Amino acid sequence: MPLLYRVARQNEVPIRFMLNGRPCEGRRGDTLLSAILTVEEQLRPSDFTQEPRAGFCQMSACQDCWVTLQNGDRVRACSTPLADGMHVMTGAGETA
């Protein structure tokens, strides 16, 4: 069950991306965080306690929303725009 439900921008252009090896769809104008949380109930487990995390500050200050792209880059999901064809790994049930 997703954490967020899209109430606005439902008619924006769909953008396909891979999340932990699974095909997903966001919308033009989404950040990685908003796209992920419209299909998942959490972003990732905590690095320390394994408790579910969903981002905290939403403005790239808290370091809570790191995800990994297919090329190995770690990016903040709250400030990284979703792009067509992205492969994102969150640490929550990820596969290579």
C-alpha positions in Angstrom: 0.0 0.0 0.0 1.5 3.4 -1.0 2.3 6.0 1.6 1.2 8.9 -0.7 -1.8 9.2 -2.9 -1.7 11.5 -6.0 -4.5 14.1 -5.8 -3.0 16.6 -8.2 -1.1 16.4 -11.5 -2.8 13.1 -12.3 -2.9 14.0 -16.0 0.8 14.8 -16.3 2.9 12.8 -18.7 3.7 9.3 -17.2 7.4 8.5 -16.6 8.5 4.9 -16.3 11.3 3.9 -13.9 12.6 0.8 -12.2 12.4 0.6 -8.4 14.3 -2.2 -6.8 14.1 -4.2 -10.0 10.3 -3.6 -10.5 8.8 -1.5 -13.2 6.9 1.6 -11.8 5.4 4.8 -13.1 5.6 8.4 -11.8 4.5 11.7 -13.4 6.4 14.5 -15.0 7.4 16.9 -12.2 7.8 14.2 -9.6 10.9 14.0 -7.4 12.2 10.5 -6.8 10.8 10.6 -3.3 7.3 11.5 -4.5 7.3 8.9 -7.2 8.6 6.2 -4.9 6.1 7.0 -2.1 3.2 6.8 -4.5 4.0 3.1 -5.1 5.6 2.1 -1.8 4.8 2.5 1.9 8.4 3.4 2.8 11.4 4.8 1.1 14.0 2.6 2.8 15.0 1.0 6.2 17.0 3.1 8.6 20.8 2.6 8.3 20.9 2.1 12.1 17.7 0.4 13.3 16.1 -1.0 10.1 12.9 0.9 11.0 11.0 2.2 7.9 12.0 5.7 6.7 10.1 7.9 4.3 12.2 11.0 4.2 12.1 13.7 6.8 12.8 17.3 5.9 11.9 17.2 2.2 14.5 19.9 1.3 17.9 18.1 1.1 19.1 18.9 4.6 18.5 15.8 6.8 20.2 13.1 4.8 17.3 10.7 5.4 16.3 10.0 1.8 19.4 8.6 0.1 18.8 6.2 -2.7 21.2 4.5 -5.1 21.0 4.8 -8.9 22.0 2.0 -11.3 25.3 3.7 -12.0 26.2 3.5 -8.2 25.6 7.2 -7.5 23.8 8.0 -4.2 21.3 10.8 -4.5 18.8 12.5 -2.3 15.4 11.3 -3.4 13.6 14.5 -2.2 15.6 16.8 -4.5 16.3 14.5 -7.5 13.9 14.9 -10.4 12.4 11.6 -11.7 13.7 10.8 -15.2 12.4 8.3 -17.7 14.2 5.0 -17.5 15.9 5.6 -14.1 16.8 2.5 -12.1 16.6 3.2 -8.4 17.5 1.0 -5.4 16.3 2.0 -2.0 17.5 -0.8 0.3 13.9 -1.8 0.9 13.7 -5.2 -0.8 16.1 -4.2 -3.5 17.4 -6.5 -6.2 20.3 -5.9 -8.6 
